[in-house]
Amino acid sequence: MSPLILMIMVLTLGLGTITTLMSDHWLLAWMGLEINTLAIIPLMIKQHHPRAVEATTKYFLIQAAAAATLLFASTMNAWLTGVWEISQSTHPLPLTMITMALSLKLGLAPMHSWLPDVMQGLDLNVGLILATWQKLAPFSLLYQINNGTLMTLLGLMSVILGGWGGLNQTQLRKILAYSSIAHLGWMFLVMQMYPSLSLMTLFIYIIMTFSLFNTFMVNKATNINSLSTSWTKAPILTAISPLLLLSLGGLPPLTGFSPKWMILQELTKQNLSATATTAALSALLSLYFYLRLSYSTALTIAPNTSTNTLSWRLMNKNMLLPTTTSITMTLLLLPLLPLILAFTL
């Protein structure tokens, strides 16, 4: 793909997301989502590999079905209520259809099974966009509508299935897809009770995922076995990687601990102790496959024997400043999170 076409696609991707973020009319929001989908498809298929073609086709069909359902539901809402404003979606039937359509776009359980397959067929760069940037536009629409019980139920199912589905995976992109499903579940658990906390959780998730994807890109790692030889390529980054994984798992004193702790605290305040307990136990499932990755990354280095061929330790020419910044925030942002949450109120 030529640099000019790549720049046009990236700018169009940003335009689609910003259009949806700034809209208060369902038709304009739908147009932004469509622009977003059409802009990422050439980026997904640029490899010209059968697996990439399969992933792109699946993604297009899923997004088209979700967009058609969203347009139908918003038209039904306008017919029943007489308004097209996003904040005026009050009728239960179109509201439920809109919530399910946007959940399908995001990959929330139980409409999540397409996300690991699509992520596995993509390059790590495009997978990073799919796991972070593509979530902003549907998330902003769900942030504006009020469907508390259904969102809490979808969030709880996503936390459970996101942790359960990643247990037997060996491909890093599939593991990161299930991690995305589980983290989205945490955001949805608290979205209607404490929207600012949900927004902060999304912000922290994007920082942590950006750090981990960049780490895998530097190491050119695509499965768990390839992590065992990553110390030959970037020794310092390999030493830090377990901390990134444990931060995603939500262990203190790392950054990822604070959003989960605050969400559990808010659920308990709302007399949802059973939901909080289930979510906390499901987080242990996610922690298990993060620990598997940590073991393969840091505890299999020399003098232990490895089944993989060792790589040459060559000079890394990637841009390390964004990676360094995001890693620092992933590990050390915990004391500043209450201040960030206060600014989002």
C-alpha positions in Angstrom: 0.0 0.0 0.0 1.4 3.4 -1.0 2.0 6.0 1.8 -0.5 8.4 0.2 -3.3 5.8 0.3 -2.3 4.7 3.8 -2.5 8.4 5.0 -5.9 8.8 3.4 -7.3 5.7 5.1 -5.9 6.7 8.5 -7.3 10.2 8.2 -10.7 8.8 7.1 -10.6 6.5 10.0 -10.2 9.4 12.3 -12.9 11.4 10.5 -15.4 8.6 11.0 -14.8 8.3 14.7 -14.8 12.1 15.3 -18.1 12.3 13.3 -19.7 9.8 15.6 -18.3 11.4 18.7 -19.6 14.8 17.8 -23.1 13.8 16.6 -26.3 13.9 18.6 -28.4 12.6 15.7 -28.7 8.9 15.0 -28.4 9.2 11.2 -25.1 11.2 11.5 -23.8 8.7 14.1 -24.6 5.9 11.7 -22.8 7.6 8.9 -19.7 8.1 11.1 -19.7 4.3 12.0 -19.9 3.4 8.3 -17.0 5.7 7.3 -15.0 4.1 10.1 -15.7 0.6 8.9 -15.0 1.4 5.2 -11.7 3.1 6.2 -10.3 0.2 8.1 -11.1 -2.5 5.6 -8.2 -1.6 3.2 -5.8 -1.6 6.1 -7.0 -5.0 7.2 -6.6 -6.6 3.7 -3.3 -5.0 2.7 -1.4 -8.2 3.4 -3.1 -10.1 0.5 -3.0 -13.2 2.6 -5.9 -15.7 2.6 -6.2 -15.4 6.4 -6.3 -11.6 6.1 -9.0 -11.8 3.4 -11.1 -14.2 5.6 -10.7 -11.9 8.6 -11.7 -8.8 6.5 -14.7 -10.5 5.0 -15.9 -11.6 8.5 -15.4 -8.2 9.9 -17.3 -6.5 7.0 -20.3 -8.8 7.3 -20.5 -8.4 11.1 -20.2 -4.6 10.9 -22.7 -4.4 8.0 -25.2 -6.5 10.0 -24.7 -4.4 13.1 -25.0 -1.1 11.2 -28.2 -2.3 9.4 -29.7 -3.2 12.8 -28.7 0.1 14.3 -30.2 2.1 11.4 -33.4 0.0 11.6 -33.7 0.5 15.4 -33.0 4.2 15.3 -35.6 4.6 12.5 -38.1 2.7 14.7 -37.2 4.9 17.6 -37.9 8.0 15.5 -41.2 6.5 14.4 -42.3 5.7 18.0 -41.0 8.8 19.8 -40.9 11.4 17.0 -37.2 12.4 17.6 -33.9 11.4 16.2 -31.7 12.6 19.1 -29.4 10.0 20.6 -30.2 11.1 24.2 -34.0 10.7 23.5 -33.9 7.0 22.9 -36.5 6.0 25.5 -38.7 3.3 23.9 -37.7 -0.1 25.3 -37.8 -2.1 22.0 -35.6 0.1 19.8 -33.3 0.9 22.8 -32.7 -2.9 23.3 -32.0 -3.4 19.5 -29.6 -0.4 19.5 -27.7 -1.7 22.5 -27.4 -5.2 21.0 -26.3 -3.7 17.6 -23.6 -1.6 19.2 -22.5 -4.6 21.4 -22.1 -6.6 18.2 -19.9 -3.9 16.8 -17.7 -3.8 19.9 -17.5 -7.6 20.3 -19.3 -7.9 23.7 -20.5 -11.3 24.8 -22.6 -13.1 23.7 -21.9 -11.5 20.3 -18.1 -11.9 20.7 -17.1 -15.0 18.8 -16.1 -13.0 15.6 -13.5 -10.9 17.4 -10.8 -13.5 18.1 -11.0 -15.0 14.6 -10.8 -11.5 13.0 -7.9 -10.4 15.2 -6.0 -13.6 14.5 -6.0 -12.8 10.7 -4.6 -9.3 11.1 -1.2 -7.7 11.4 -0.3 -6.5 14.9 -0.5 -2.9 13.8 -4.1 -3.2 12.5 -5.0 -5.4 15.4 -4.0 -2.6 17.7 -6.3 -0.2 15.9 -9.2 -2.8 16.1 -8.6 -3.3 19.8 -8.4 0.4 20.7 -9.5 3.0 18.2 -12.4 1.1 16.8 -14.0 0.9 20.2 -14.3 4.7 20.7 -17.3 5.4 18.4 -19.7 2.6 19.5 -18.6 3.2 23.1 -19.5 6.9 22.9 -23.0 6.0 21.6 -23.6 3.4 24.4 -22.3 6.1 26.9 -25.2 8.4 25.9 -28.1 6.0 26.0 -29.6 4.5 29.2 -30.2 0.8 29.3 -28.8 -0.1 32.7 -30.0 -3.7 33.3 -29.1 -5.0 29.9 -25.7 -3.3 29.9 -24.8 -4.8 33.3 -25.9 -8.2 32.1 -23.8 -7.9 28.9 -20.8 -6.7 31.0 -21.0 -9.6 33.4 -21.2 -12.1 30.5 -18.2 -10.5 28.8 -16.1 -10.6 32.0 -16.9 -14.3 32.4 -16.5 -15.4 28.7 -13.5 -13.1 28.1 -11.6 -14.9 30.9 -12.9 -18.3 30.1 -12.2 -18.1 26.3 -8.6 -17.2 26.7 -7.6 -20.1 28.9 -6.6 -22.6 26.1 -5.3 -20.1 23.5 -1.7 -20.1 22.3 -1.9 -17.3 19.8 -1.2 -13.9 21.2 -3.7 -12.0 19.1 -6.5 -14.3 20.2 -5.5 -13.9 23.8 -5.5 -10.1 23.4 -8.9 -10.3 21.8 -10.3 -12.2 24.8 -8.6 -9.7 27.0 -10.4 -6.9 25.1 -13.7 -8.7 25.7 -13.1 -9.0 29.4 -12.0 -5.4 29.8 -15.1 -4.1 27.9 -17.2 -6.2 30.3 -15.7 -4.3 33.3 -16.5 -1.0 31.6 -20.1 -2.0 30.9 -20.6 -3.2 34.5 -20.4 0.3 35.8 -21.3 2.4 32.8 -24.8 3.4 34.0 -23.9 3.8 37.6 -20.7 5.8 37.3 -20.1 6.8 33.6 -16.8 8.7 34.4 -15.3 5.6 35.9 -16.2 3.6 32.8 -14.5 6.3 30.6 -11.4 6.2 32.8 -11.3 2.4 32.5 -11.4 2.7 28.7 -8.5 5.3 28.8 -6.4 3.0 31.0 -7.2 -0.1 28.9 -6.1 1.7 25.7 -2.8 2.7 27.3 -2.1 -0.8 28.6 -3.1 -2.5 25.3 -0.9 0.0 23.3 2.1 -0.9 25.5 1.6 -4.7 25.1 1.0 -4.6 21.3 4.1 -2.4 20.8 6.1 -4.9 22.9 4.9 -7.8 20.7 5.7 -5.7 17.6 9.2 -5.0 18.7 9.7 -8.7 19.5 7.8 -9.9 16.3 6.0 -12.3 18.6 2.7 -13.9 17.4 2.4 -16.9 19.7 3.4 -18.0 23.3 6.4 -20.1 22.1 8.0 -17.1 20.3 8.0 -15.1 23.6 10.6 -17.5 25.1 13.3 -16.2 22.7 12.3 -12.5 22.8 15.0 -11.7 25.3 17.6 -11.9 22.4 15.8 -9.0 20.6 15.0 -6.6 23.4 16.3 -7.7 26.8 15.1 -4.7 28.8 11.6 -4.7 27.2 11.4 -8.5 27.9 12.2 -7.8 31.6 9.4 -5.2 31.8 6.8 -7.3 29.8 5.6 -9.4 32.8 4.8 -6.1 34.7 2.7 -5.0 31.7 0.8 -8.3 31.7 0.3 -8.2 35.5 -1.0 -4.6 35.1 -3.6 -5.8 32.5 -4.5 -8.5 35.0 -5.2 -5.9 37.7 -2.6 -6.6 40.3 -1.4 -3.8 42.7 0.6 -1.6 42.8 0.3 -1.3 39.0 -2.0 1.0 37.1 -4.5 -1.7 36.0 -5.5 -2.4 39.6 -7.2 0.9 40.3 -10.1 0.7 37.7 -11.1 -2.8 38.8 -10.9 -1.9 42.4 -13.1 1.2 41.9 -15.6 -0.7 39.8 -15.9 -3.4 42.5 -16.3 -0.7 45.1 -19.1 1.0 43.1 -20.9 -2.3 42.5 -20.8 -3.0 46.2 -22.2 0.5 47.0 -25.1 -0.2 44.6 -26.0 -3.4 46.5 -24.7 -5.6 43.7 -22.4 -7.8 45.8 -23.1 -11.0 43.8 -22.2 -9.2 40.6 -19.0 -7.8 42.1 -18.0 -11.2 43.5 -18.6 -12.9 40.1 -16.6 -10.3 38.3 -13.7 -10.5 40.8 -13.6 -14.3 40.5 -13.8 -14.1 36.7 -10.8 -11.7 36.8 -8.8 -14.7 38.1 -9.4 -16.5 34.8 -7.9 -13.6 32.9 -5.0 -13.4 35.3 -4.2 -17.1 34.6 -3.4 -16.5 30.9 -1.6 -13.3 31.7 0.6 -15.4 34.0 1.2 -17.9 31.2 2.5 -15.2 29.0 4.6 -13.8 31.9 6.1 -17.3 32.4 7.0 -17.7 28.7 8.5 -14.2 28.5 10.6 -13.9 31.6 11.1 -17.3 33.2 12.3 -19.3 30.2 15.4 -17.2 29.4 19.0 -18.7 29.5 20.4 -20.8 31.0 17.2 -22.8 30.5 16.8 -24.8 27.3 14.5 -23.6 24.6 12.8 -25.4 21.7 12.9 -22.3 19.5 15.8 -21.0 17.4 17.4 -18.0 19.0 17.3 -14.8 17.0 20.2 -12.4 16.3 20.3 -9.4 18.7 20.1 -6.7 16.1 19.6 -2.9 16.6 15.9 -2.1 16.8 14.9 0.7 14.5 11.3 1.1 15.7 10.0 4.3 17.3 10.5 3.6 21.0 9.3 7.0 22.5 5.6 6.2 22.3 6.2 2.7 23.6 8.4 4.0 26.5 5.7 6.7 27.4 2.8 4.2 27.4 4.8 1.6 29.4 5.7 4.2 32.0 2.0 5.2 32.3 1.0 1.5 32.4 3.3 0.8 35.4 3.2 4.1 37.4 -0.1 5.9 36.8 -1.8 4.4 39.8 -1.3 7.4 42.3 -2.7 9.9 39.7 -5.9 7.9 38.8 -8.1 9.6 41.5 -7.1 13.0 40.1 -7.8 11.9 36.5 -11.2 10.6 37.6 -12.0 13.9 39.3 -11.3 15.8 36.0 -13.7 13.5 34.1 -16.6 14.2 36.4 
